[in-house]
Amino acid sequence: MFFKLLKKSKKSKARLGLIKTEHGVMKTPAFFPVATKATVKALTPEEVREIGFEGILANTYHLYLQPGNKLIKKLGGLHQFMNWPGPLATDSGGFQVFSLGSGFGSGIGKILKPEQVGLRDNSQKLKLVKIDEDGVTFTSHLDGSRHRFTPEISIKIQEDLGADIIFAFDEATSPLADYEYNRKAMERTHRWAKRCLKIKKRTGQFLFGIVQGGPFKELRKASAQFIGSLPFDGFGVGGSYGVGDSLGRVDDVLDWVIPYLPESKPRHLLGIGYLNDIKMAVKKGIDLFDCAMPTRLGRHGVFLTNKGEMNILRPIHRTDNQPVMKNCRCYACQNYSRAYLNHLFKANEILAARLATEHNLWLMARFFDRIKKEIRMGKL
């Protein structure tokens, strides 16, 4: 059995589970640090394991472009290539369709920011991407060369990479896209999902379908019903969300889709990594998460704390002899002051990114430890 449900909370829809793969197990709820190009930036695989993570997630689009899925397959697959012994997931490349298309250069992400409400959508004027019924033609951000992804190509690349968990190819929309564009993208995602199921051949890999529909209740429910009815091994919730009183915030979307996703299979909230969002999603029945946010913030001098984000580059930290967090057991907090960390970032030292990344992932790992403990004790 790929997924075993161990305990259901009586206070919420939170649950404890166990995912079994050929490369080990993951106790859920769980977080995948993002190893975009076959590395969690600034850390070794051994360090990521020592922090407490059982699985990581790599990026199909980036690894296809560099060094290439065929080379990775020839060298033994992604586990051997990057020396990662545990469970490993790869996304489908679908989010890069949005990132290179309507999201390119606009600052638009999955969740609309308050200041972006009312902006015009750019989906029909894609810059590096052309979407059609069969797939996507895109321009490499590395060298300007042209490439093609279809559901079949995405699955083939992921089979070459050899991840334990792979995702169906989908179209992620901009949060600025209107109802009609979201409907068309959702229906295309559904057709692509069936093609992914049909083409997948490699055993030992578990294929997740992705729910789309943007911030619209009717579309999200329809997508969850359709994707949830297909014989996927698990389910991802992807796409875009509103903000404030606008349509479909993350919590709204989960309320709409969770009832239609089989309880016996794992559910993954794609690309959402803020602690408050994670705890809310766990309470609504989500098992898996991934996000580059903790590592990206770390590389830019932002340390996560239990009280929020701390920008170590602020002048106030230049002479501060305190650790980032007094009760944190990470290497940075046990050995260095805020003043020293401020200095490392100001001096552009490589050690700065390593220490900040390790701290942020350490805090994330302990956060998930607490969540699992609270579910076990009946407190969440």
C-alpha positions as CSV (number, residue, x, y, z in Angstrom):
1,M,0.0,0.0,0.0
2,F,1.4,3.4,-1.1
3,F,-0.4,5.5,1.6
4,K,-1.6,4.3,5.0
5,L,-3.9,6.5,7.0
6,L,-2.8,6.2,10.7
7,K,-5.0,8.6,12.6
8,K,-7.8,11.2,12.0
9,S,-8.2,14.1,14.3
10,K,-11.5,14.6,16.1
11,K,-11.1,18.4,16.2
12,S,-10.5,19.0,12.5
13,K,-9.8,17.1,9.3
14,A,-6.1,16.8,10.1
15,R,-4.6,13.3,9.8
16,L,-1.5,11.3,10.3
17,G,-0.3,9.1,7.5
18,L,2.6,7.0,6.1
19,I,3.8,7.1,2.5
20,K,5.8,4.1,1.4
21,T,8.1,4.3,-1.6
22,E,11.0,2.2,-3.0
23,H,13.4,4.7,-1.4
24,G,11.9,4.8,2.1
25,V,8.9,6.3,3.9
26,M,7.5,9.7,4.7
27,K,5.4,10.4,7.8
28,T,2.7,12.9,7.0
29,P,1.9,15.7,7.3
30,A,5.3,16.4,5.6
31,F,7.1,19.1,3.7
32,F,9.3,18.7,0.7
33,P,12.3,21.1,0.5
34,V,12.6,22.2,-3.1
35,A,15.7,20.9,-4.9
36,T,15.0,22.8,-8.2
37,K,18.1,21.7,-10.1
38,A,18.8,18.5,-8.1
39,T,20.1,20.4,-5.1
40,V,18.6,22.2,-2.1
41,K,20.6,25.3,-2.7
42,A,23.5,25.9,-0.2
43,L,23.1,22.5,1.6
44,T,24.3,18.9,1.0
45,P,21.7,16.1,0.8
46,E,23.2,14.7,4.1
47,E,22.5,18.1,5.8
48,V,18.9,18.1,4.6
49,R,18.4,14.6,6.0
50,E,20.1,15.6,9.3
51,I,17.7,18.5,9.7
52,G,14.9,16.0,9.6
53,F,13.4,15.9,6.1
54,E,12.5,12.5,4.6
55,G,11.7,13.7,1.0
56,I,12.6,16.4,-1.4
57,L,11.0,17.8,-4.7
58,A,12.9,18.6,-7.9
59,N,11.8,20.5,-11.0
60,T,11.1,18.7,-14.3
61,Y,11.4,21.8,-16.4
62,H,14.8,22.9,-15.1
63,L,16.3,19.4,-15.1
64,Y,15.1,18.8,-18.7
65,L,16.9,21.9,-19.8
66,Q,20.0,21.3,-17.7
67,P,21.7,18.8,-17.7
68,G,18.9,16.9,-19.4
69,N,16.7,14.0,-18.4
70,K,18.4,11.5,-20.8
71,L,21.8,12.2,-19.2
72,I,20.4,11.8,-15.7
73,K,18.8,8.5,-16.7
74,K,22.1,7.3,-18.2
75,L,23.8,8.1,-14.9
76,G,21.4,6.0,-12.9
77,G,18.5,8.3,-12.2
78,L,18.0,11.4,-10.1
79,H,18.5,9.6,-6.7
80,Q,21.9,8.4,-7.7
81,F,22.8,11.5,-9.6
82,M,22.3,13.8,-6.6
83,N,23.0,11.2,-3.9
84,W,19.6,11.4,-2.3
85,P,18.6,8.1,-0.7
86,G,15.1,9.0,0.3
87,P,11.7,9.6,-1.3
88,L,11.9,12.1,-4.2
89,A,9.1,13.9,-6.1
90,T,9.2,15.8,-9.4
91,D,6.6,18.4,-10.5
92,S,5.3,18.3,-14.0
93,G,6.7,21.5,-15.4
94,G,3.2,22.9,-15.6
95,F,3.8,25.8,-13.2
96,Q,6.7,27.0,-15.5
97,V,4.1,27.5,-18.2
98,F,2.6,30.2,-16.0
99,S,5.9,31.5,-14.8
100,L,7.3,31.9,-18.3
101,G,3.9,33.0,-19.7
102,S,1.4,35.3,-18.0
103,G,3.6,35.5,-14.9
104,F,6.8,36.4,-16.7
105,G,8.3,39.7,-15.4
106,S,5.0,40.7,-13.8
107,G,5.6,39.8,-10.1
108,I,2.4,37.8,-10.2
109,G,2.6,34.5,-8.2
110,K,0.1,31.9,-7.1
111,I,-1.6,34.2,-4.6
112,L,-2.8,37.7,-5.6
113,K,-1.3,40.5,-3.6
114,P,-3.7,43.3,-2.4
115,E,-1.9,45.9,-4.6
116,Q,-2.4,43.6,-7.7
117,V,-6.2,43.4,-7.5
118,G,-7.6,45.1,-10.6
119,L,-4.5,44.6,-12.8
120,R,-5.1,43.3,-16.3
121,D,-4.5,39.7,-17.1
122,N,-1.6,38.9,-19.5
123,S,-2.6,35.3,-20.3
124,Q,-3.5,36.0,-23.9
125,K,-0.1,37.7,-24.5
126,L,2.3,35.1,-23.4
127,K,6.0,36.1,-23.7
128,L,7.9,32.8,-23.7
129,V,5.1,30.3,-24.0
130,K,2.5,29.2,-26.5
131,I,-0.3,26.9,-25.2
132,D,-2.4,24.7,-27.5
133,E,-4.6,21.7,-27.1
134,D,-1.8,19.2,-27.5
135,G,0.7,20.9,-25.2
136,V,3.1,23.8,-24.7
137,T,5.8,25.3,-26.8
138,F,8.3,27.4,-24.8
139,T,11.5,29.4,-25.1
140,S,14.3,28.3,-22.8
141,H,15.2,31.0,-20.3
142,L,18.9,29.8,-20.6
143,D,19.7,30.2,-24.3
144,G,16.5,31.1,-26.1
145,S,16.1,27.7,-27.8
146,R,12.6,26.4,-28.5
147,H,11.2,23.3,-26.8
148,R,7.9,21.4,-26.5
149,F,6.1,19.8,-23.6
150,T,3.0,17.6,-23.9
151,P,1.5,15.4,-21.2
152,E,3.3,12.5,-22.8
153,I,6.7,14.3,-22.9
154,S,6.3,15.4,-19.3
155,I,5.6,11.9,-18.1
156,K,8.5,10.5,-20.1
157,I,10.9,13.1,-18.6
158,Q,9.8,12.2,-15.1
159,E,10.1,8.5,-15.8
160,D,13.7,9.2,-17.0
161,L,14.4,11.2,-13.8
162,G,13.1,8.3,-11.7
163,A,11.3,10.1,-8.9
164,D,9.1,8.2,-6.5
165,I,6.2,10.7,-6.9
166,I,5.4,12.4,-10.2
167,F,2.7,14.8,-11.3
168,A,0.4,15.0,-14.2
169,F,1.0,17.9,-16.7
170,D,-1.4,20.8,-16.1
171,E,-1.9,24.4,-16.9
172,A,-1.6,26.7,-13.9
173,T,-3.4,30.0,-14.5
174,S,-2.7,33.5,-13.3
175,P,-4.8,34.8,-10.4
176,L,-5.8,37.6,-12.7
177,A,-7.3,35.3,-15.3
178,D,-11.0,35.5,-15.7
179,Y,-13.6,32.8,-15.3
180,E,-13.7,31.8,-19.0
181,Y,-10.0,31.4,-19.3
182,N,-9.8,29.4,-16.1
183,R,-12.6,27.2,-17.4
184,K,-10.7,26.5,-20.6
185,A,-7.5,25.8,-18.8
186,M,-9.2,23.5,-16.3
187,E,-10.8,21.5,-19.0
188,R,-7.5,21.3,-20.9
189,T,-5.9,20.1,-17.6
190,H,-8.5,17.4,-17.3
191,R,-7.9,16.1,-20.8
192,W,-4.2,16.2,-20.2
193,A,-4.7,14.3,-16.9
194,K,-6.3,11.3,-18.8
195,R,-3.4,11.4,-21.3
196,C,-0.9,11.2,-18.4
197,L,-2.6,8.2,-16.9
198,K,-2.7,6.5,-20.3
199,I,1.0,7.0,-21.1
200,K,2.6,6.3,-17.7
201,K,4.4,2.9,-17.8
202,R,7.1,2.9,-15.2
203,T,6.3,0.9,-12.1
204,G,7.4,2.0,-8.7
205,Q,6.4,5.6,-9.4
206,F,3.2,7.1,-8.1
207,L,1.3,9.6,-10.3
208,F,-0.6,12.5,-8.7
209,G,-3.4,14.4,-10.6
210,I,-3.7,18.1,-10.1
211,V,-6.9,20.1,-9.3
212,Q,-7.2,23.4,-11.1
213,G,-9.9,26.0,-11.5
214,G,-8.4,29.2,-10.2
215,P,-10.2,31.2,-7.5
216,F,-13.7,30.1,-8.7
217,K,-15.8,27.8,-6.6
218,E,-17.8,26.2,-9.4
219,L,-14.7,25.4,-11.3
220,R,-12.7,24.1,-8.3
221,K,-15.5,21.8,-7.3
222,A,-15.9,20.5,-10.9
223,S,-12.1,19.9,-11.1
224,A,-11.9,18.1,-7.8
225,Q,-14.8,15.9,-8.7
226,F,-13.3,15.0,-12.1
227,I,-9.6,14.6,-11.0
228,G,-10.7,12.8,-7.8
229,S,-12.7,10.2,-9.8
230,L,-9.6,9.2,-11.8
231,P,-7.2,6.4,-10.7
232,F,-4.4,8.6,-9.6
233,D,-2.2,7.5,-6.6
234,G,-2.6,10.9,-5.0
235,F,-3.8,14.4,-5.7
236,G,-2.3,17.9,-5.9
237,V,-4.1,21.2,-5.4
238,G,-2.5,23.7,-7.7
239,G,-3.2,26.9,-9.5
240,S,-3.9,30.4,-8.3
241,Y,-5.8,32.0,-5.4
242,G,-7.5,35.4,-4.5
243,V,-6.8,37.6,-1.5
244,G,-8.9,39.4,1.1
245,D,-12.5,39.4,0.1
246,S,-11.7,38.5,-3.5
247,L,-12.7,35.1,-4.9
248,G,-11.1,31.9,-3.7
249,R,-8.4,32.3,-1.1
250,V,-6.4,29.3,-0.2
251,D,-8.6,28.3,2.7
252,D,-11.8,28.7,0.5
253,V,-10.4,26.6,-2.2
254,L,-9.5,23.8,0.2
255,D,-13.0,23.8,1.6
256,W,-14.3,23.4,-2.0
257,V,-12.0,20.6,-3.2
258,I,-11.2,18.4,-0.2
259,P,-14.6,16.7,0.0
260,Y,-14.2,15.4,-3.5
261,L,-10.7,13.9,-3.0
262,P,-10.6,10.3,-1.8
263,E,-9.7,10.0,1.9
264,S,-7.6,6.9,1.2
265,K,-5.1,8.8,-0.9
266,P,-2.6,11.6,-0.1
267,R,-3.3,15.3,-0.9
268,H,-0.6,17.7,-1.7
269,L,-0.9,21.5,-1.6
270,L,1.5,22.7,-4.3
271,G,3.8,25.6,-3.7
272,I,2.4,27.0,-0.5
273,G,4.9,27.4,2.3
274,Y,3.9,30.1,4.9
275,L,3.5,28.6,8.3
276,N,0.0,29.9,8.9
277,D,-1.2,28.6,5.6
278,I,0.4,25.2,6.2
279,K,-1.3,24.8,9.6
280,M,-4.7,25.9,8.2
281,A,-4.3,23.4,5.3
282,V,-3.3,20.5,7.6
283,K,-6.5,21.2,9.6
284,K,-8.5,20.9,6.4
285,G,-7.0,17.6,5.4
286,I,-3.8,18.3,3.4
287,D,-0.9,15.8,3.9
288,L,2.0,17.1,1.8
289,F,3.5,20.5,1.0
290,D,6.4,21.9,-1.0
291,C,7.7,25.5,-1.4
292,A,11.0,27.2,-2.3
293,M,10.1,30.1,0.1
294,P,12.2,29.0,3.1
295,T,15.3,28.5,1.1
296,R,14.8,31.5,-1.2
297,L,14.2,33.8,1.8
298,G,17.3,32.5,3.5
299,R,19.5,33.3,0.6
300,H,18.3,36.9,0.7
301,G,18.9,37.3,4.4
302,V,15.5,36.6,5.8
303,F,15.3,34.3,8.7
304,L,12.0,32.6,9.7
305,T,11.1,32.8,13.4
306,N,8.2,31.7,15.5
307,K,7.2,35.4,15.5
308,G,7.5,36.1,11.8
309,E,10.3,37.0,9.4
310,M,13.5,38.6,10.4
311,N,15.5,40.6,7.8
312,I,19.1,40.2,9.1
313,L,20.2,43.0,6.8
314,R,18.4,45.7,8.8
315,P,20.8,48.2,10.5
316,I,19.5,47.3,13.9
317,H,21.1,43.9,13.7
318,R,24.6,45.2,12.9
319,T,25.6,45.3,16.6
320,D,23.1,42.8,18.0
321,N,24.9,40.0,19.9
322,Q,21.8,37.8,20.3
323,P,21.1,34.7,18.2
324,V,18.3,34.8,15.7
325,M,16.2,32.6,18.0
326,K,17.3,31.9,21.6
327,N,15.6,28.4,21.8
328,C,16.6,27.2,18.3
329,R,19.0,24.3,18.0
330,C,20.1,25.0,14.5
331,Y,23.9,25.5,13.9
332,A,23.5,29.2,13.2
333,C,21.6,30.0,16.4
334,Q,23.8,27.8,18.5
335,N,27.0,29.5,17.3
336,Y,26.5,32.9,15.8
337,S,25.0,36.3,16.6
338,R,22.7,38.4,14.5
339,A,25.6,40.9,14.2
340,Y,27.9,38.2,12.6
341,L,25.1,37.0,10.3
342,N,24.5,40.6,9.3
343,H,28.2,40.9,8.5
344,L,28.2,37.8,6.4
345,F,25.4,39.0,4.2
346,K,26.8,42.5,3.9
347,A,30.1,41.0,2.8
348,N,28.5,38.6,0.4
349,E,30.0,35.5,2.0
350,I,28.8,32.1,0.9
351,L,28.5,31.0,4.5
352,A,25.6,33.5,4.9
353,A,23.3,31.6,2.5
354,R,24.3,28.2,4.1
355,L,23.5,29.3,7.7
356,A,20.2,31.1,6.8
357,T,19.0,28.2,4.6
358,E,19.8,25.6,7.3
359,H,18.1,27.7,10.0
360,N,14.9,28.2,7.9
361,L,14.7,24.5,7.1
362,W,15.4,23.6,10.7
363,L,12.5,25.8,11.8
364,M,10.3,24.2,9.1
365,A,11.1,20.7,10.2
366,R,10.4,21.4,13.8
367,F,7.1,23.1,12.8
368,F,6.0,19.9,11.2
369,D,7.2,17.8,14.2
370,R,4.9,19.9,16.4
371,I,2.0,19.6,14.0
372,K,2.3,15.8,14.0
373,K,2.6,15.8,17.8
374,E,-0.5,18.0,18.1
375,I,-2.5,15.6,15.9
376,R,-1.3,12.6,17.9
377,M,-2.3,14.3,21.2
378,G,-5.7,15.4,19.8
379,K,-4.9,19.1,20.0
380,L,-5.1,20.0,16.3
